[in-house]
């Protein structure tokens, strides 16, 4: 839930690195609450019956050998005995090492960690446990943990984590849970309640608005944008390309020798790039793939590759064909043209530097405009994408608060006089005034003062106010220059200080799993609650303190097509583009020639602007030649704020 900054206990934002126990003992009650997201949370012939794993019981605890002693005996050779199964065990060991290595890659664990003496006893203990061992977090799949957080102008705070597994199935139960928290802090302190878009939350939010007429339920904008990208990723051609990209990444990263080869050709650049956002990782990975397109092509046509053992494997041949396939890169370009603007908006709503409520309405408009420009206004190419975006935005995400924030943002209002004459925007503004201002007399005062803002009268027309319309955060601007309209000022600051997302911090679910362990007594449970409270809020505080490092609300990036587009079609209805890139600057050999020679070029059965398709047998069918050969200059990748490569006109 969002509330005004006057209800914030500022002590909670001032946590220093002192003794944890003292912090827990000095913990105070907070009057602001924001609900966080939830986490779903026979062949013929002779046959043999498989032997079931031996069931282990309590007595095994007394007879299981010490893992450290077992490791010591293994190293001294006391337990070694050659058997007929040694060959199988060698293969099984290699498979286990591969899976362990993959886990170390994903978790970014230093390779020298395998030299620690504690590693072998750990592996031995896992072996002694037997088949079917799972980590504690497996229970997450069977639980729904709901985090309640507070958001205000000072940042975001974690309040409590609740196991809502028994409540999440019905909207009525979730309504009771949300209503309980609103009651606890006082309805007069709550402006909006943000949740994800699970059906039970939707029902709970609507019931909450019916019972409490002076607050809003708002779906999480980050979750809605993620659902947009998910829907786009389900389109057959895009889904196929994502699967091919995943296959390419997996093949390279699971072979250390091939991974080293790739790094030589890419200048030590990685294909996998962790996303700052919790969503859209797949499309951001496509961006990095596209950035390394030429380097990957050179690698898979080099003697290093052709002389390697992987080039002889069937899987290796398939991967090489994918890299040399024009349609693969065509569809990546299409994916990035439609996903880039949405990822920018997603980064906007996930930021801390400026509250995004005054920006999201304009950001969505600019995102759609950028998509239109990327296809030169050819509606047939983006019509299906717009249907997906409009379905999520108009039906699910858009709320009167978004339009009110747009109207009250001086950066946009004074540059766009049509805002004042837009019936939908004005209607949403008045809805917000009626809902968030309780006193009818004050409602009339707020409406009366709107004309002062629209006509830039009083302090609104001050030279400093005019000069800083686009440089100061909207809420700060109103605090500095809104005194001429005190009632409207208070209302505007309420709206413009609001967040749009319930995902204010990366969730470390292992923290919350310990809280909800039934094996802990009441004292331990409370202690863990307190420890999580401190740990989670420290993370939120670090995020807020680092808000100036990256400004996700940079609408010039959203508006600048060069930042949004990954490809530029010089002539979309003609053949040509990236397939006509020269392999060498001083030669007339093109990548299209290479693709044909390698047999990676698919049958041209579709127009040049179409996406790839497959025949009934699943064979790949290409969409003519590749697009967007010239005009690319990829970003150097050093700017962590830009997960999408840049395009510059030549």
Secondary structure, 3 states (H helix, E strand, C coil): CECCHHHCCHHHHCCCCCCHHHHHHCCCCCCCCEEEEEECCCCCCCCCCCCCCCCCCCCHHHHCCCHHHHHHHHHHCCCCCCCCCHHHHHHHHHHHHHHHHHHHHHHCCCHHHHHCCHHHHHHHHHHHHCCCCCCHHHHHHHCCEEEEEEEECCEEEEEEEEECCCCCCCHHHHHHHHHHHHHHHCHHHCCEEEECCCHHHHHHHHHHHHHCCCCEEEECHHHHHHHHHHHHHCCHHHHHHHHHHHHHHHHHHCCHHHHHHHHHHHCCCCCCCCCCCCCCHHHHHHHHHHHCHHHHHHHHCCHHHHCCCHHHCHHHHHHHHHHHCHHHHHHHHHHHHHHHHHHHHHHHHCCCCCCHHHCHHHHHHHHHHHHHHHCCCCHHHHHHHHHHHHHHHHHHHCCHHHHHHHHHCHHHHCCCHHHHHCHHHHHHHHHHHHHHCCCHHHHHHHHHHHHHHHCCCHHHHCHHHHHCCCCCCHHHHHHHHCHHHHHHHHHHHHHHCCCCCCCCCCCCHHHHHHHCCCCCCHHHHHHHHHHHHHHHHHHHHHHHHCCCCCCCCCHHHHHCHHHHCCCCCCCCCCCCCHHHCECCCCCCCEHHHHHHHHCCCCEECCCCCCCCEECCCCCEEECCCCCCCCCECCCCCCCCCCCCCCECCC
